[in-house]
Amino acid sequence: MSALRIYIAGPMSGLPDFNYPSFDRAEQDLAAAGYEPLSPAVLAHLSPTDSGVLADGLSYEDVLAAGLQILLNADAVALLGGWESSHGARLEVALARRRDLLTAPVAHWLSLEPVSPAPEADRAGAPLDSSRVAEIERNAPTVMVDPLGTPADLRASLMRLGDKVRADARRGGKNR
């Protein structure tokens, strides 16, 4: 039986090295506890010369869309500290909850005996439900508040993100 696939959600933007060290530590701890960690902290997203900068040609929306694609293969979500203040992590948690995934802090998962997902919970390769993406886009502004931008800016960003997720799904879920 396969291990429970746990997506790691947490803050990245505005933190040194995009908080990758925290994601890496959580990934190692979850793996050591018997889970299959799924991390959005992908080194290919970072500039090869400066880990505090995204790679050329990548935007915030690109990286968030890649993370959402990874999340679609998860059975549950482990939350890093500070996730509540991250727009991206809040969107990931909203999507996870709409998919009926259990969300809990990393420490919670480490305190449990790992379990295998039920066979029907295996969503690897599941097609993207475009109506669900549209519903999340419609409702996301009520989940997220952008103190630096207007609701229209946030909605425009979410629409671009939805377009990106749908385009990735049409390409067969391959991201770059």
N, CA and C atoms as a LAMMPS dump frame, in Angstrom:
ITEM: TIMESTEP
0
ITEM: NUMBER OF ATOMS
528
ITEM: BOX BOUNDS ff ff ff
-5.0000000000000000e+02 5.0000000000000000e+02
-5.0000000000000000e+02 5.0000000000000000e+02
-5.0000000000000000e+02 5.0000000000000000e+02
ITEM: ATOMS id mol type element x y z
1 1 1 N 0.835 -1.169 0
2 1 2 C 0 0 0
3 1 3 C 0.894 1.252 0
4 2 1 N 0.452 2.296 -0.666
5 2 2 C 1.265 3.509 -0.77
6 2 3 C 1.097 4.386 0.468
7 3 1 N 2.101 5.224 0.681
8 3 2 C 2.077 6.148 1.818
9 3 3 C 1.125 7.307 1.533
10 4 1 N 0.626 7.905 2.58
11 4 2 C -0.237 9.076 2.468
12 4 3 C 0.583 10.221 1.867
13 5 1 N 0.057 10.832 0.796
14 5 2 C 0.749 11.944 0.134
15 5 3 C 0.295 13.241 0.791
16 6 1 N 1.261 13.937 1.408
17 6 2 C 0.945 15.16 2.14
18 6 3 C 1.623 16.345 1.471
19 7 1 N 0.799 17.282 1.016
20 7 2 C 1.282 18.518 0.408
21 7 3 C 1.689 19.479 1.522
22 8 1 N 2.794 20.179 1.331
23 8 2 C 3.272 21.139 2.326
24 8 3 C 2.89 22.543 1.868
25 9 1 N 2.103 23.242 2.685
26 9 2 C 1.665 24.605 2.366
27 9 3 C 2.24 25.571 3.394
28 10 1 N 2.742 26.687 2.9
29 10 2 C 3.287 27.682 3.811
30 10 3 C 3.692 28.938 3.073
31 11 1 N 4.147 29.935 3.812
32 11 2 C 4.537 31.2 3.192
33 11 3 C 5.85 31.086 2.433
34 12 1 N 5.959 31.82 1.323
35 12 2 C 7.191 31.874 0.538
36 12 3 C 7.579 33.317 0.221
37 13 1 N 6.634 34.054 -0.357
38 13 2 C 6.921 35.412 -0.827
39 13 3 C 7.398 36.306 0.313
40 14 1 N 8.449 37.066 0.024
41 14 2 C 8.965 38.028 0.983
42 14 3 C 9.856 37.44 2.056
43 15 1 N 10.063 36.127 2.043
44 15 2 C 10.923 35.495 3.039
45 15 3 C 12.275 35.15 2.418
46 16 1 N 13.344 35.142 3.228
47 16 2 C 14.658 34.78 2.686
48 16 3 C 14.614 33.405 2.013
49 17 1 N 15.208 33.322 0.839
50 17 2 C 15.253 32.077 0.059
51 17 3 C 13.86 31.482 -0.147
52 18 1 N 12.853 32.343 -0.165
53 18 2 C 11.455 31.931 -0.354
54 18 3 C 11.017 30.874 0.66
55 19 1 N 11.672 30.863 1.826
56 19 2 C 11.333 29.934 2.903
57 19 3 C 11.588 28.472 2.531
58 20 1 N 12.388 28.234 1.503
59 20 2 C 12.678 26.861 1.09
60 20 3 C 13.285 26.022 2.214
61 21 1 N 14.145 26.581 3.084
62 21 2 C 14.68 25.745 4.169
63 21 3 C 13.577 25.145 5.057
64 22 1 N 12.515 25.893 5.334
65 22 2 C 11.4 25.358 6.14
66 22 3 C 10.664 24.26 5.382
67 23 1 N 10.456 24.462 4.08
68 23 2 C 9.801 23.437 3.27
69 23 3 C 10.668 22.173 3.218
70 24 1 N 11.978 22.363 3.041
71 24 2 C 12.887 21.208 2.974
72 24 3 C 12.884 20.426 4.284
73 25 1 N 12.919 21.141 5.412
74 25 2 C 12.912 20.491 6.723
75 25 3 C 11.609 19.712 6.918
76 26 1 N 10.487 20.317 6.571
77 26 2 C 9.194 19.624 6.697
78 26 3 C 9.156 18.4 5.788
79 27 1 N 9.681 18.544 4.585
80 27 2 C 9.707 17.417 3.64
81 27 3 C 10.524 16.257 4.213
82 28 1 N 11.673 16.556 4.767
83 28 2 C 12.524 15.513 5.359
84 28 3 C 11.845 14.868 6.565
85 29 1 N 11.246 15.684 7.426
86 29 2 C 10.584 15.152 8.627
87 29 3 C 9.391 14.271 8.261
88 30 1 N 8.584 14.719 7.308
89 30 2 C 7.422 13.927 6.894
90 30 3 C 7.85 12.612 6.251
91 31 1 N 8.892 12.66 5.424
92 31 2 C 9.399 11.431 4.795
93 31 3 C 9.924 10.472 5.858
94 32 1 N 10.654 10.988 6.837
95 32 2 C 11.185 10.145 7.908
96 32 3 C 10.069 9.511 8.734
97 33 1 N 8.91 10.192 8.793
98 33 2 C 7.76 9.671 9.541
99 33 3 C 6.93 8.681 8.722
100 34 1 N 7.324 8.449 7.478
101 34 2 C 6.633 7.441 6.664
102 34 3 C 5.63 7.983 5.664
103 35 1 N 5.553 9.294 5.525
104 35 2 C 4.642 9.893 4.561
105 35 3 C 5.365 10.138 3.244
106 36 1 N 4.595 10.42 2.201
107 36 2 C 5.159 10.855 0.915
108 36 3 C 4.903 12.363 0.811
109 37 1 N 5.922 13.176 1.15
110 37 2 C 5.712 14.622 1.106
111 37 3 C 5.692 15.149 -0.325
112 38 1 N 4.821 16.113 -0.568
113 38 2 C 4.721 16.794 -1.854
114 38 3 C 4.978 18.271 -1.586
115 39 1 N 6.1 18.775 -2.079
116 39 2 C 6.489 20.143 -1.765
117 39 3 C 6.433 21.037 -2.997
118 40 1 N 5.872 22.238 -2.833
119 40 2 C 5.888 23.192 -3.938
120 40 3 C 7.233 23.915 -4.052
121 41 1 N 8.13 23.686 -3.097
122 41 2 C 9.44 24.341 -3.093
123 41 3 C 10.364 23.609 -4.069
124 42 1 N 10.274 24.005 -5.319
125 42 2 C 11.023 23.344 -6.393
126 42 3 C 12.203 24.237 -6.772
127 43 1 N 13.4 23.703 -6.662
128 43 2 C 14.598 24.509 -6.917
129 43 3 C 14.62 25.101 -8.319
130 44 1 N 13.989 24.445 -9.284
131 44 2 C 13.972 24.959 -10.658
132 44 3 C 13.259 26.306 -10.747
133 45 1 N 12.461 26.646 -9.731
134 45 2 C 11.76 27.928 -9.735
135 45 3 C 12.672 29.088 -9.353
136 46 1 N 13.837 28.789 -8.785
137 46 2 C 14.731 29.833 -8.307
138 46 3 C 15.834 30.13 -9.317
139 47 1 N 16.306 31.348 -9.292
140 47 2 C 17.427 31.751 -10.139
141 47 3 C 18.658 30.932 -9.755
142 48 1 N 19.415 30.432 -10.743
143 48 2 C 20.613 29.656 -10.411
144 48 3 C 21.697 30.501 -9.736
145 49 1 N 21.608 31.811 -9.853
146 49 2 C 22.638 32.673 -9.267
147 49 3 C 22.197 33.371 -7.997
148 50 1 N 20.881 33.384 -7.692
149 50 2 C 20.391 34.079 -6.504
150 50 3 C 19.123 33.385 -6.012
151 51 1 N 19.223 32.651 -4.903
152 51 2 C 18.074 31.883 -4.399
153 51 3 C 16.967 32.775 -3.848
154 52 1 N 17.185 34.076 -3.814
155 52 2 C 16.156 34.996 -3.363
156 52 3 C 15.356 35.592 -4.506
157 53 1 N 15.576 35.085 -5.731
158 53 2 C 14.919 35.613 -6.93
159 53 3 C 14.363 34.44 -7.731
160 54 1 N 13.178 34.628 -8.311
161 54 2 C 12.618 33.592 -9.182
162 54 3 C 13.445 33.482 -10.463
163 55 1 N 13.454 32.308 -11.043
164 55 2 C 14.16 32.091 -12.307
165 55 3 C 13.579 33.012 -13.378
166 56 1 N 14.41 33.364 -14.346
167 56 2 C 13.965 34.231 -15.444
168 56 3 C 12.716 33.657 -16.096
169 57 1 N 11.753 34.527 -16.337
170 57 2 C 10.537 34.123 -17.042
171 57 3 C 9.444 33.574 -16.145
172 58 1 N 9.706 33.374 -14.863
173 58 2 C 8.683 32.853 -13.959
174 58 3 C 8.06 33.989 -13.159
175 59 1 N 6.758 33.923 -13.002
176 59 2 C 6.042 34.902 -12.197
177 59 3 C 5.5 34.216 -10.946
178 60 1 N 5.003 35.015 -10.034
179 60 2 C 4.339 34.495 -8.837
180 60 3 C 3.22 33.528 -9.249
181 61 1 N 2.438 33.923 -10.255
182 61 2 C 1.327 33.085 -10.71
183 61 3 C 1.816 31.749 -11.256
184 62 1 N 2.967 31.748 -11.97
185 62 2 C 3.529 30.499 -12.496
186 62 3 C 3.853 29.54 -11.357
187 63 1 N 4.512 30.066 -10.346
188 63 2 C 4.931 29.224 -9.219
189 63 3 C 3.709 28.735 -8.44
190 64 1 N 2.726 29.602 -8.221
191 64 2 C 1.517 29.19 -7.517
192 64 3 C 0.749 28.138 -8.318
193 65 1 N 0.665 28.311 -9.626
194 65 2 C -0.02 27.319 -10.471
195 65 3 C 0.683 25.975 -10.402
196 66 1 N 2.01 25.979 -10.392
197 66 2 C 2.77 24.723 -10.284
198 66 3 C 2.468 24.052 -8.945
199 67 1 N 2.39 24.845 -7.874
200 67 2 C 2.064 24.29 -6.572
201 67 3 C 0.664 23.698 -6.534
202 68 1 N -0.284 24.375 -7.17
203 68 2 C -1.654 23.854 -7.199
204 68 3 C -1.724 22.536 -7.967
205 69 1 N -0.924 22.407 -9.019
206 69 2 C -0.885 21.138 -9.758
207 69 3 C -0.375 20.013 -8.859
208 70 1 N 0.627 20.314 -8.04
209 70 2 C 1.154 19.313 -7.1
210 70 3 C 0.086 18.977 -6.06
211 71 1 N -0.593 19.998 -5.555
212 71 2 C -1.636 19.81 -4.55
213 71 3 C -2.742 18.877 -5.048
214 72 1 N -3.039 18.908 -6.333
215 72 2 C -4.101 18.057 -6.885
216 72 3 C -3.796 16.566 -6.731
217 73 1 N -2.535 16.223 -6.445
218 73 2 C -2.146 14.823 -6.258
219 73 3 C -2.036 14.44 -4.785
220 74 1 N -2.407 15.335 -3.884
221 74 2 C -2.241 15.096 -2.447
222 74 3 C -3.46 14.423 -1.828
223 75 1 N -3.198 13.747 -0.7
224 75 2 C -4.261 13.145 0.11
225 75 3 C -4.587 14.018 1.315
226 76 1 N -3.637 14.901 1.693
227 76 2 C -3.787 15.755 2.868
228 76 3 C -2.809 16.923 2.739
229 77 1 N -2.893 17.876 3.669
230 77 2 C -2.025 19.057 3.633
231 77 3 C -1.408 19.287 5.011
232 78 1 N -0.088 19.512 5.015
233 78 2 C 0.649 19.885 6.229
234 78 3 C 0.947 21.38 6.15
235 79 1 N 0.635 22.099 7.206
236 79 2 C 0.772 23.553 7.212
237 79 3 C 2.024 23.991 7.967
238 80 1 N 2.81 24.839 7.32
239 80 2 C 3.957 25.45 7.971
240 80 3 C 3.483 26.66 8.764
241 81 1 N 4.25 27.034 9.766
242 81 2 C 3.933 28.23 10.54
243 81 3 C 3.859 29.451 9.64
244 82 1 N 2.912 30.32 9.909
245 82 2 C 2.753 31.543 9.141
246 82 3 C 1.926 31.401 7.883
247 83 1 N 1.356 30.233 7.651
248 83 2 C 0.584 30.019 6.422
249 83 3 C -0.606 30.982 6.33
250 84 1 N -1.141 31.367 7.494
251 84 2 C -2.322 32.227 7.502
252 84 3 C -2.057 33.591 6.871
253 85 1 N -0.819 34.043 6.889
254 85 2 C -0.493 35.361 6.339
255 85 3 C -0.046 35.292 4.881
256 86 1 N -0.08 34.114 4.301
257 86 2 C 0.346 33.929 2.913
258 86 3 C -0.867 33.79 1.999
259 87 1 N -0.972 34.681 1.024
260 87 2 C -2.098 34.602 0.077
261 87 3 C -2.092 33.262 -0.655
262 88 1 N -0.92 32.836 -1.116
263 88 2 C -0.823 31.571 -1.842
264 88 3 C -1.189 30.382 -0.984
265 89 1 N -0.677 30.325 0.245
266 89 2 C -0.994 29.202 1.138
267 89 3 C -2.48 29.185 1.481
268 90 1 N -3.079 30.375 1.669
269 90 2 C -4.521 30.409 1.951
270 90 3 C -5.326 29.896 0.764
271 91 1 N -4.895 30.21 -0.436
272 91 2 C -5.567 29.685 -1.616
273 91 3 C -5.413 28.164 -1.683
274 92 1 N -4.212 27.66 -1.381
275 92 2 C -3.984 26.209 -1.37
276 92 3 C -4.873 25.528 -0.333
277 93 1 N -4.983 26.121 0.846
278 93 2 C -5.825 25.545 1.891
279 93 3 C -7.295 25.577 1.463
280 94 1 N -7.73 26.667 0.829
281 94 2 C -9.116 26.735 0.353
282 94 3 C -9.389 25.632 -0.671
283 95 1 N -8.447 25.431 -1.597
284 95 2 C -8.615 24.367 -2.594
285 95 3 C -8.615 23.008 -1.914
286 96 1 N -7.71 22.786 -0.966
287 96 2 C -7.644 21.504 -0.256
288 96 3 C -8.955 21.222 0.475
289 97 1 N -9.494 22.233 1.114
290 97 2 C -10.745 22.028 1.858
291 97 3 C -11.913 21.763 0.913
292 98 1 N -11.91 22.402 -0.231
293 98 2 C -12.964 22.128 -1.22
294 98 3 C -12.851 20.714 -1.771
295 99 1 N -11.646 20.169 -1.746
296 99 2 C -11.428 18.787 -2.186
297 99 3 C -11.555 17.81 -1.018
298 100 1 N -12.004 18.309 0.134
299 100 2 C -12.196 17.503 1.344
300 100 3 C -10.91 16.848 1.837
301 101 1 N -9.789 17.561 1.703
302 101 2 C -8.524 17.068 2.23
303 101 3 C -8.351 17.574 3.662
304 102 1 N -7.839 16.726 4.524
305 102 2 C -7.554 17.134 5.89
306 102 3 C -6.347 18.054 5.884
307 103 1 N -6.447 19.192 6.555
308 103 2 C -5.334 20.134 6.683
309 103 3 C -4.988 20.261 8.163
310 104 1 N -3.682 20.191 8.469
311 104 2 C -3.223 20.28 9.858
312 104 3 C -1.763 20.708 9.86
313 105 1 N -1.292 21.293 10.967
314 105 2 C 0.116 21.682 11.046
315 105 3 C 1.046 20.475 10.875
316 106 1 N 2.257 20.737 10.425
317 106 2 C 3.25 19.671 10.232
318 106 3 C 3.384 18.852 11.514
319 107 1 N 3.454 19.511 12.666
320 107 2 C 3.624 18.806 13.943
321 107 3 C 2.523 17.779 14.179
322 108 1 N 1.313 18.073 13.748
323 108 2 C 0.202 17.122 13.89
324 108 3 C 0.522 15.835 13.142
325 109 1 N 0.952 15.964 11.896
326 109 2 C 1.246 14.781 11.082
327 109 3 C 2.399 13.982 11.672
328 110 1 N 3.367 14.677 12.254
329 110 2 C 4.524 13.988 12.831
330 110 3 C 4.166 13.26 14.125
331 111 1 N 3.065 13.652 14.772
332 111 2 C 2.65 13.013 16.029
333 111 3 C 1.79 11.772 15.795
334 112 1 N 1.403 11.52 14.559
335 112 2 C 0.517 10.391 14.243
336 112 3 C 1.289 9.22 13.671
337 113 1 N 0.68 8.069 13.731
338 113 2 C 1.202 6.898 13.027
339 113 3 C 0.743 7.035 11.582
340 114 1 N 1.671 7.016 10.604
341 114 2 C 1.255 7.181 9.205
342 114 3 C 0.237 6.122 8.778
343 115 1 N -0.707 6.538 7.973
344 115 2 C -1.705 5.626 7.425
345 115 3 C -1.657 5.722 5.908
346 116 1 N -2.13 4.675 5.257
347 116 2 C -2.212 4.681 3.801
348 116 3 C -3.564 5.216 3.385
349 117 1 N -3.619 5.907 2.253
350 117 2 C -4.916 6.401 1.789
351 117 3 C -5.797 5.26 1.331
352 118 1 N -7.097 5.467 1.431
353 118 2 C -8.032 4.496 0.878
354 118 3 C -7.871 4.491 -0.632
355 119 1 N -8.079 3.347 -1.293
356 119 2 C -7.889 3.306 -2.747
357 119 3 C -8.676 4.376 -3.495
358 120 1 N -9.883 4.688 -3.048
359 120 2 C -10.675 5.705 -3.741
360 120 3 C -10.107 7.106 -3.539
361 121 1 N -9.212 7.28 -2.57
362 121 2 C -8.606 8.587 -2.339
363 121 3 C -7.438 8.843 -3.286
364 122 1 N -7.104 7.855 -4.117
365 122 2 C -5.97 7.999 -5.031
366 122 3 C -6.375 8.9 -6.184
367 123 1 N -5.879 10.153 -6.145
368 123 2 C -6.258 11.122 -7.158
369 123 3 C -5.133 11.392 -8.144
370 124 1 N -4.071 10.595 -8.119
371 124 2 C -2.965 10.837 -9.049
372 124 3 C -3.495 10.784 -10.477
373 125 1 N -3.236 11.815 -11.221
374 125 2 C -3.663 11.858 -12.61
375 125 3 C -5.129 12.184 -12.796
376 126 1 N -5.815 12.538 -11.716
377 126 2 C -7.233 12.87 -11.842
378 126 3 C -7.39 14.109 -12.714
379 127 1 N -8.391 14.123 -13.59
380 127 2 C -8.57 15.3 -14.442
381 127 3 C -8.977 16.513 -13.618
382 128 1 N -8.556 17.655 -14.078
383 128 2 C -8.889 18.907 -13.404
384 128 3 C -10.346 19.24 -13.69
385 129 1 N -11.092 19.533 -12.665
386 129 2 C -12.498 19.889 -12.799
387 129 3 C -12.581 21.399 -13.018
388 130 1 N -12.776 21.818 -14.27
389 130 2 C -12.76 23.248 -14.587
390 130 3 C -13.891 23.999 -13.884
391 131 1 N -15.013 23.341 -13.638
392 131 2 C -16.094 24.038 -12.928
393 131 3 C -15.687 24.303 -11.48
394 132 1 N -14.913 23.393 -10.895
395 132 2 C -14.439 23.61 -9.527
396 132 3 C -13.426 24.745 -9.486
397 133 1 N -12.54 24.818 -10.494
398 133 2 C -11.576 25.919 -10.569
399 133 3 C -12.331 27.233 -10.689
400 134 1 N -13.346 27.274 -11.542
401 134 2 C -14.137 28.498 -11.711
402 134 3 C -14.828 28.883 -10.402
403 135 1 N -15.345 27.886 -9.69
404 135 2 C -16.004 28.159 -8.419
405 135 3 C -15.013 28.733 -7.405
406 136 1 N -13.819 28.174 -7.362
407 136 2 C -12.791 28.67 -6.44
408 136 3 C -12.414 30.096 -6.805
409 137 1 N -12.282 30.369 -8.105
410 137 2 C -11.961 31.728 -8.537
411 137 3 C -13.043 32.712 -8.101
412 138 1 N -14.311 32.302 -8.242
413 138 2 C -15.413 33.186 -7.85
414 138 3 C -15.403 33.454 -6.356
415 139 1 N -15.067 32.44 -5.564
416 139 2 C -15.166 32.553 -4.117
417 139 3 C -13.871 32.96 -3.43
418 140 1 N -12.752 32.881 -4.123
419 140 2 C -11.46 33.138 -3.479
420 140 3 C -11.355 34.521 -2.845
421 141 1 N -11.87 35.592 -3.45
422 141 2 C -11.736 36.892 -2.785
423 141 3 C -12.371 36.929 -1.402
424 142 1 N -13.325 36.049 -1.114
425 142 2 C -13.894 36.027 0.218
426 142 3 C -12.981 35.271 1.181
427 143 1 N -12.065 34.468 0.636
428 143 2 C -11.128 33.708 1.453
429 143 3 C -9.862 34.524 1.687
430 144 1 N -9.484 35.306 0.692
431 144 2 C -8.228 36.035 0.728
432 144 3 C -8.489 37.534 0.715
433 145 1 N -7.733 38.267 1.49
434 145 2 C -7.802 39.717 1.483
435 145 3 C -6.407 40.211 1.176
436 146 1 N -6.276 41.028 0.153
437 146 2 C -4.977 41.544 -0.255
438 146 3 C -4.838 42.966 0.274
439 147 1 N -4.05 43.143 1.354
440 147 2 C -3.956 44.479 1.937
441 147 3 C -3.193 45.462 1.05
442 148 1 N -2.446 44.966 0.066
443 148 2 C -1.643 45.84 -0.771
444 148 3 C -2.309 46.178 -2.098
445 149 1 N -3.334 45.465 -2.46
446 149 2 C -3.992 45.707 -3.731
447 149 3 C -5.492 45.818 -3.55
448 150 1 N -6.154 46.119 -4.629
449 150 2 C -7.609 46.238 -4.581
450 150 3 C -8.226 44.868 -4.842
451 151 1 N -9.502 44.681 -4.519
452 151 2 C -10.161 43.421 -4.862
453 151 3 C -10.089 43.13 -6.365
454 152 1 N -10.123 44.168 -7.184
455 152 2 C -10.034 43.953 -8.637
456 152 3 C -8.654 43.405 -9.016
457 153 1 N -7.59 43.906 -8.373
458 153 2 C -6.248 43.376 -8.634
459 153 3 C -6.169 41.908 -8.248
460 154 1 N -6.724 41.577 -7.088
461 154 2 C -6.7 40.206 -6.613
462 154 3 C -7.489 39.305 -7.558
463 155 1 N -8.665 39.749 -7.961
464 155 2 C -9.486 38.949 -8.876
465 155 3 C -8.762 38.735 -10.2
466 156 1 N -8.117 39.777 -10.728
467 156 2 C -7.37 39.645 -11.98
468 156 3 C -6.245 38.641 -11.823
469 157 1 N -5.551 38.663 -10.698
470 157 2 C -4.471 37.706 -10.438
471 157 3 C -5.014 36.286 -10.391
472 158 1 N -6.139 36.111 -9.701
473 158 2 C -6.728 34.781 -9.604
474 158 3 C -7.216 34.281 -10.958
475 159 1 N -7.727 35.175 -11.785
476 159 2 C -8.173 34.781 -13.117
477 159 3 C -6.975 34.307 -13.95
478 160 1 N -5.845 35.043 -13.864
479 160 2 C -4.637 34.614 -14.583
480 160 3 C -4.167 33.264 -14.067
481 161 1 N -4.241 33.073 -12.759
482 161 2 C -3.832 31.803 -12.169
483 161 3 C -4.738 30.674 -12.662
484 162 1 N -6.041 30.909 -12.682
485 162 2 C -6.968 29.894 -13.185
486 162 3 C -6.687 29.549 -14.633
487 163 1 N -6.397 30.55 -15.453
488 163 2 C -6.042 30.3 -16.857
489 163 3 C -4.805 29.427 -16.944
490 164 1 N -3.822 29.702 -16.087
491 164 2 C -2.576 28.939 -16.091
492 164 3 C -2.826 27.491 -15.679
493 165 1 N -3.615 27.273 -14.63
494 165 2 C -3.912 25.912 -14.173
495 165 3 C -4.654 25.144 -15.262
496 166 1 N -5.626 25.8 -15.909
497 166 2 C -6.362 25.117 -16.985
498 166 3 C -5.446 24.796 -18.16
499 167 1 N -4.55 25.712 -18.521
500 167 2 C -3.612 25.464 -19.626
501 167 3 C -2.692 24.298 -19.286
502 168 1 N -2.208 24.261 -18.046
503 168 2 C -1.353 23.144 -17.626
504 168 3 C -2.12 21.828 -17.694
505 169 1 N -3.392 21.842 -17.296
506 169 2 C -4.207 20.627 -17.321
507 169 3 C -4.416 20.151 -18.759
508 170 1 N -4.615 21.104 -19.687
509 170 2 C -4.792 20.722 -21.095
510 170 3 C -3.532 20.097 -21.669
511 171 1 N -2.366 20.503 -21.125
512 171 2 C -1.102 19.922 -21.579
513 171 3 C -0.821 18.6 -20.889
514 172 1 N -1.808 18.085 -20.184
515 172 2 C -1.662 16.79 -19.534
516 172 3 C -1.05 16.869 -18.135
517 173 1 N -1.18 18.046 -17.5
518 173 2 C -0.663 18.186 -16.151
519 173 3 C 0.826 18.403 -16.083
520 174 1 N 1.493 18.457 -17.211
521 174 2 C 2.932 18.694 -17.235
522 174 3 C 3.167 20.17 -16.995
523 175 1 N 4.047 20.461 -16.078
524 175 2 C 4.354 21.854 -15.779
525 175 3 C 5.793 22.128 -16.143
526 176 1 N 5.974 22.8 -17.238
527 176 2 C 7.28 23.172 -17.79
528 176 3 C 8.098 21.974 -18.089
